[in-house]
């Protein structure tokens, strides 16, 4: 065994003690959304952290006999509340996505006979997994604790931005083990692991990397891992053999051999422990190298014990949560609000080392110059409310996110901004080019920190890549034909909205030729509107509408994650034109009313796994994002009180402080951002516009501390569960005309006062 290396004061000091709960942290429940829909993860992370360390509760494969395994959908975030066992604790997760990847570098402590297979959930004793009970489980921002019942080990987790910090309290044992599973992953399958490489540097330090081919097809994660005490022995198991092994076959690589490489590897590190002895592990990630991972480990945790790291992480959360301080009618409202704020600040995630280096889309190493580089851009979801929310409360961070998108565009061989990107990869998930409204919204609202004209040029180039997703036909015909792309109608409508937002940015920058071009394109939604039915409808290349068509079905009707009933209302760039096309207000309002009151039978969404009964009110599908602006459409009629009524109903029915309290996937914070805006009383109806549409606030008071040093207060008079209607709105003491609020007025600071009533102000 080599001499143990002391890493610049990185020695562990494991101590007992608990941090007093802060008034804001106590309202966050990371377990919300961990059952059924929602798929959030309950583990430890700091705001926007690169490490999102959390328990994984099963090992279901993505495919069985070559066919998609529908049960794997429950494990998008790795953790499923109803499961009785924990497989281990991995370092990377998505929160609330409808697809998945990640689950890297799983660690599991055990005692007794060494087992290098996770075993079966029904018989956890057949592997290294363990039973657990929610009674001994604690989940807080940047802290997770659980008792692993089978081995009587107390597991505790906390993090820094790039380091996962583990603390395991063992019983007395001469056969204690730490399992490092490099095979494990979320949405795993036989050939997902491309290669792994591990080095035992000394008796406390391990380094290596793992490369996978999944949702991100070329994703490499480097790591450095240090133990708080020397292990007495170690070994590897390679679960995939090869016909040619070179001359490594002369060694026994299974026991105390200091390196291994292969596709399917698990490692074990062996200890003797006294009763109550703590073994600490710190595992740092890097997108670039093990050298950088080790540097991240030193810079972020050297000289700090577990409790100090936990305290610092929770202080970061308190700072972020403190950007908005509210008073509410009920404690549940406080939990809903601050848990939503917590979820909104989980992603996008930091994707660079402490020295600024990161792996780019071209797979080369780049350095972020003057900004923080981010990844995990679920833009089909988050352009709607999450990024506008950042423009309000986190403009500096959103500016860095846009600079990250622009770096992506420069590195892209297609010259395109991100569609859905993570870990130096574009996975092309969903439709549209929704980086464009993110950038446009920032330009229109005056968020600085990036070259706005170069950003607009990147938007224009992205909107002109003709081989992307039916765009050539869209530019030729004004719509995507149904015989060209299966989601032809929704793709046409999304392109049209993105084009409108691009036009607004161009107008702000005085580039009127661009404005006129893209405003014309923004009217292309009219080409898929069928006046004979009153719905958007799939259209063929010859100009005719498809004959077989069901406005209620969510499957095979030309729409992505929605039906024609809901998606036909997706014209936020021109609601007046849409209402006129649908027969005017007298026909439109009863039509919109019926969306919320009709019954949608299960057969119309049973083939769509991310839509369930919990996310539906009538036929209004709040559990999927294309409907998120719909309740605010009444503001464009003479019955705006119905917006107020519907918003309060949705807030109450779709958000509850429970493990099954989300009516749909949180989708990297979009569902939560809808809640935050709507609870405050306004919503970004059309990102790329300066105006927010007013609704009905669900809080009593809120104070927003803005980055420009100003405060904006929302004061709600006569608030109650019954008083959902707004009788009067005052901005700085003066009546606010109409039903909208300007972003620039918020930035000036001041007081927005709502006066509530039990009856609508007709």
Secondary structure, DSSP 8 states (H G I E B T S, - for coil): -------TT-------------TTGGG--TTTT-SSSS----SB--TT-S--BEEE----BSEETTEE-GGGGGGTTS--TT-SEE-EEES---SS-SS-----SEEEEEESS---S--BTTBGGGSS-EE--GGG-EEETTEEEEEETTTTEEEEEEE-SSEEEEEEEE-SEEEEEEEEESS--TTB-TT-EEEEEEEE-SSSEEEEEEEE-SSSSSEEEEEEEEESS--SEEEEEESS--S--GGGGGS-TTBS-SEEEESSEEEEEEEEE-TTEEEEEEEEEESS-HHHHHHHHHHHHTT--HHHHHHHHHHHHHHHHTTEEEE-SSHHHHHHHHHHHHHHTS-SEE-S-TTSEEE-TTSSEEE-SSS--EE-EEHHHHTTTHHHHHHHH-HHHHHHHHHHHHHHHHH-TT----SEE-SS-B---SSS-THHHHHHHHHHTT--SS-HHHHHHHHHHHTT-TTSTTHHHHHHHSS--TTT-TTHHHHHHHHHHHHHHHHHHHHHTT-HHHHHHHHHHGGGGGGGEETTTTEE--B-TTS-B-SS--SS--SSSS-SSS-HHHHTT--TT-HHHHHHHTT-HHHHHHHHHHHHHS---GGGTTT-TT--GGGEETTEETTSGGGTTGGGGGGGTT-THHHHHHHHHHHHHHB-SSTT-BSS--TTTHHHHHHHHHHHTEE-SSTTSSEEEE----SSEEEEE-TTS-EEEEEEET--SS--EEEEEEETTEE--TTEEEHHHHHT-EEEEEEEESS---
